């Protein structure tokens, strides 16, 4: 079998006895084409098995359905639960809205080459602040996912990180815990700052002491949390509960506790954040915060689609979370009163 040959628009024009401009107008349903020419063009298209170049059609019609998705580069990013959920949400919405995606993985050190894109979705702006500023200066419609940017005139969709951790601390306090520590995410990110702020606010609202060594600074990874957890749990005044800013770090806390002879949840309660697959398959199934990561991505693309359709005002949304209870927390024997 011979490979099929690509038929060009000029061949259709010759076969129909019209100009290439007329063929283009037929393909784009321009109503001013006379009916005889339209029938000849459609017959030639059928006879020659011509397949229109959809990108060329969009350009000819002044339309561009391509969206640039910008993701900051980090180690093992394509094994990340967060990235997979984001791609699922964006991909599903793009298919529904008939949009094409152009993926940019960037370290933030160079300006984006998005000449073919009508709008930009930023998965995160950690390290990409200059690129966001550039897009805004160029007047390119864009939406930032997972970060709530109150000050900037840009649309954004995020989760209520602060409120989620406040709920976690309240949950642990109801179980009788008073000595509650946290291992934060990276504090150069707004997500890490918001989750720490939620912890501090909730502790202060209940007149619970925030001891300096009860706030350990991680970066969302197991590798960062493991030594911090071992140091924290080896102290004489070790906490009875730990709130980790990610499930990976919460699992590291459980592992460190086991190495020190502590049992979860009998000796230590642990809560994570994300409700990633590791939460269910951990040595001790993990109580954690579920966040709507794919929903954030899908809504962000819907907002960008509205901006491309003429909407002017930035849209800023926060989505709710929920606590998923498993087996890593229990009532403390301390008097909760």
C-alpha positions in Angstrom: 0.0 0.0 0.0 1.4 3.4 -1.0 1.4 6.3 1.5 -1.4 8.8 0.9 -0.3 12.1 -0.6 -1.3 15.4 1.0 -3.6 17.3 -1.4 -3.0 21.0 -1.5 -5.7 23.7 -1.7 -4.3 24.9 -5.1 -5.2 21.4 -6.5 -8.7 21.8 -5.3 -8.9 25.2 -6.9 -7.7 23.9 -10.2 -10.1 21.0 -10.2 -13.0 23.2 -9.4 -12.0 26.0 -11.8 -11.9 28.7 -9.1 -9.2 30.6 -7.2 -7.6 29.4 -4.0 -9.4 32.4 -2.3 -12.7 31.0 -3.3 -11.8 27.6 -1.9 -10.8 29.2 1.4 -14.1 31.1 1.5 -16.0 27.9 1.0 -14.1 26.1 3.7 -14.9 29.0 6.1 -18.6 29.1 5.1 -18.4 32.7 3.8 -22.0 33.4 2.6 -21.0 35.6 -0.4 -19.7 32.7 -2.5 -22.1 31.9 -5.4 -23.8 28.6 -5.1 -22.3 27.2 -8.4 -18.8 27.8 -7.2 -19.5 26.3 -3.8 -20.9 23.1 -5.3 -17.8 22.7 -7.6 -15.4 23.2 -4.7 -17.2 20.7 -2.5 -17.3 18.2 -5.3 -13.5 18.7 -5.9 -12.9 18.3 -2.1 -14.8 15.0 -2.1 -13.1 13.7 -5.3 -9.6 14.6 -4.2 -10.1 13.5 -0.5 -8.8 16.9 0.5 -8.4 17.5 4.3 -8.3 21.2 5.3 -5.4 22.4 7.4 -7.3 23.5 10.5 -4.6 25.8 11.7 -4.6 27.6 8.4 -8.4 27.9 8.5 -8.2 29.5 12.0 -5.6 32.0 10.8 -7.6 32.9 7.7 -10.7 33.4 9.7 -8.9 35.5 12.4 -9.4 32.8 15.0 -6.8 31.2 17.2 -7.8 28.3 19.6 -4.4 27.6 20.9 -3.7 28.0 24.6 -0.2 27.9 26.1 0.1 25.9 29.4 3.1 27.1 31.3 4.5 24.7 34.0 7.6 25.6 36.1 10.3 22.8 35.7 11.1 20.7 38.8 12.5 17.3 39.5 10.2 14.3 38.7 7.5 16.7 37.6 5.9 14.2 35.3 5.6 11.7 38.2 3.9 14.4 40.3 0.3 13.7 41.4 -0.3 17.5 41.3 0.9 17.8 37.6 -1.2 14.7 36.6 -4.3 16.1 38.1 -3.7 19.5 36.5 -3.2 18.0 33.1 -6.4 15.9 33.5 -8.4 19.0 34.4 -7.0 21.2 31.6 -7.1 18.4 29.0 -10.8 17.5 29.7 -11.8 21.2 29.6 -9.8 21.8 26.4 -11.5 18.9 24.6 -14.9 20.2 25.7 -14.2 23.7 24.6 -12.4 22.7 21.4 -9.1 24.3 22.4 -5.6 23.2 21.5 -2.9 23.1 24.1 0.8 24.2 23.7 2.9 23.0 26.6 5.8 25.1 27.9 8.0 23.6 30.6 10.2 26.5 31.8 12.7 27.5 34.4 11.6 31.1 34.2 14.9 32.5 32.9 13.7 33.3 29.4 10.6 35.0 27.9 7.9 32.8 26.6 7.6 32.0 22.9 3.9 32.1 22.7 3.3 33.8 19.4 1.0 31.0 18.3 -1.1 31.1 21.5 -4.2 33.3 22.1 -4.0 33.0 25.9 -1.8 31.6 28.7 -2.5 29.3 31.6 0.1 29.5 34.3 0.3 26.4 36.5 2.3 28.3 39.1 4.2 31.5 39.0 7.0 30.5 41.5 10.0 31.6 39.5 7.9 32.8 36.6 6.9 36.2 37.9 8.7 38.0 35.2 6.9 35.9 32.5 3.5 36.8 34.1 4.4 40.5 34.1 5.5 40.3 30.5 2.2 38.6 29.5 0.2 41.3 31.3 2.2 44.0 29.6 1.6 42.4 26.2 -2.2 42.3 26.9 -2.3 38.5 26.5 -5.3 37.0 28.3 -4.0 34.8 31.1 -5.1 32.9 34.2 -3.0 31.7 37.1 -3.8 28.4 38.7 -3.4 27.4 42.4 -2.3 30.8 43.6 -4.7 33.5 44.7 -3.2 36.9 43.5 -5.3 39.6 45.2 -3.1 42.5 44.2 -2.5 41.8 40.5 -5.1 42.5 37.8 -5.1 38.9 36.6 -7.6 36.0 36.8 -6.8 33.2 39.2 -8.3 30.1 40.7 -6.9 28.5 43.9 -8.0 26.5 46.9 -8.6 27.8 50.4 -5.3 26.7 51.8 -5.6 28.9 54.9 -9.1 27.7 55.8 -8.2 24.1 55.1 -5.3 24.0 57.7 -7.5 26.0 60.2 -10.0 23.1 59.9 -7.2 20.5 60.4 -6.0 22.2 63.6 -9.6 22.4 64.8 -10.1 18.7 64.1 -7.0 17.8 66.1 -8.0 20.1 68.9 -11.4 18.4 69.2 -9.5 15.1 69.5 -7.8 16.6 72.6 -4.4 17.6 71.1 -2.7 20.7 72.4 0.9 20.1 71.4 0.4 20.4 67.6 3.4 21.0 65.3 3.6 21.6 61.6 6.1 20.9 58.7 5.5 23.6 56.2 5.8 23.7 52.4 8.3 25.9 50.7 7.7 29.4 52.1 8.8 31.1 48.9 5.4 30.0 47.5 2.1 31.6 48.4 0.6 28.1 49.0 3.3 27.3 51.7 2.7 30.7 53.3 -1.1 30.3 53.4 -0.9 26.9 55.0 1.5 28.1 57.7 -0.7 31.1 58.3 -3.8 28.8 58.7 -1.9 26.8 61.3 -0.8 29.8 63.3 -4.2 31.5 63.2 -6.0 28.3 64.3 -3.5 27.7 67.2 -3.8 31.3 68.4 -7.6 31.2 68.2 -7.5 28.3 70.6 -4.9 29.8 72.9 -2.5 27.0 72.0 1.2 27.8 72.1 3.1 27.9 68.9 6.5 26.8 70.1 9.4 27.9 67.7 10.6 24.3 67.2 7.0 23.2 66.4 7.3 25.0 63.1 9.7 23.1 60.8 10.4 24.4 57.3 10.1 21.7 54.6 9.6 21.9 50.8 6.8 19.4 50.2 9.1 16.5 49.7 9.7 13.3 51.8 13.5 14.0 51.7 13.0 17.4 53.3 10.6 16.2 56.0 12.3 13.1 57.2 15.2 14.7 59.1 12.9 17.5 60.4 10.5 15.0 61.8 13.2 12.9 63.5 14.6 16.0 65.2 11.1 17.1 66.2 10.0 13.8 67.6 13.2 13.1 69.4 12.7 16.1 71.8 11.4 15.7 75.3 8.5 18.0 74.6 7.6 16.3 71.3 4.2 17.1 69.9 1.2 14.7 70.0 0.2 15.7 66.5 1.9 16.9 63.3 0.2 18.8 60.4 2.3 18.4 57.2 1.8 20.6 54.2 1.8 17.6 51.8 1.1 13.9 51.9 4.7 13.1 51.0 5.9 14.9 54.0 3.2 13.3 56.2 4.4 9.9 55.1 7.9 10.8 56.0 6.7 11.8 59.5 5.1 8.4 59.9 8.3 6.7 58.8 10.4 8.8 61.2 8.1 8.0 64.1 8.4 4.3 63.4 12.2 4.5 63.4 12.0 6.2 66.8 9.7 3.5 68.2 6.6 5.7 68.2 3.3 4.4 66.9 0.9 6.2 64.6 -1.8 7.0 65.7 -1.3 5.6 69.3 1.6 7.9 70.1 1.3 10.5 67.4 -1.4 11.8 65.1 -0.5 12.9 61.6 -2.4 14.8 58.9 -1.3 15.5 55.3 -2.5 17.6 52.5 -3.5 16.6 48.9 -5.2 13.2 49.2 -2.8 11.8 46.7 -2.6 8.0 46.1 0.2 7.7 48.7 -2.3 8.7 51.4 -4.4 5.5 50.9 -1.4 3.2 50.6 0.8 4.5 53.3 1.9 2.1 56.1 -0.8 3.9 58.2 -3.6 5.1 55.9 -3.3 8.9 56.1 -5.9 11.4 57.3 -5.5 14.3 54.8 -7.0 17.3 53.1 -8.5 16.7 49.7 -8.2 19.6 47.3 -10.0 19.9 43.9 -6.8 20.1 41.8 -8.3 19.0 38.5 -11.4 21.3 39.1 -9.0 24.2 39.6 -7.4 23.5 36.2 -10.7 23.0 34.4 -12.3 26.2 35.8 -9.1 28.1 35.0 -9.4 27.1 31.3 -13.1 28.0 31.3 -12.3 31.5 32.6 -9.6 31.9 30.0 -12.0 30.8 27.3 -14.4 33.5 28.5 -11.6 36.1 28.4 -10.8 35.1 24.8 -14.5 35.5 24.0 -14.5 39.2 25.1 -14.8 39.2 28.9 -12.8 42.0 30.4 -12.8 41.9 34.2 -10.4 39.5 36.0 -12.1 36.6 37.8 -10.7 35.4 41.1 -12.0 32.2 42.7 -11.2 30.1 45.8 -12.5 26.5 45.9 -13.2 24.6 49.0 -11.5 21.5 50.4 -12.5 18.7 52.7 -10.9 16.6 55.4 -10.6 12.9 54.6 -10.4 10.8 57.8 -8.4 7.6 57.7 -6.3 5.9 60.4 -3.5 8.3 61.2 -5.3 10.3 64.0 -6.9 9.3 67.2 -8.2 10.8 70.5 -5.4 11.8 72.8 -5.5 10.8 76.4 -4.9 14.5 77.4 -8.0 16.2 78.8 -9.4 18.3 75.9 -11.2 20.7 78.3 
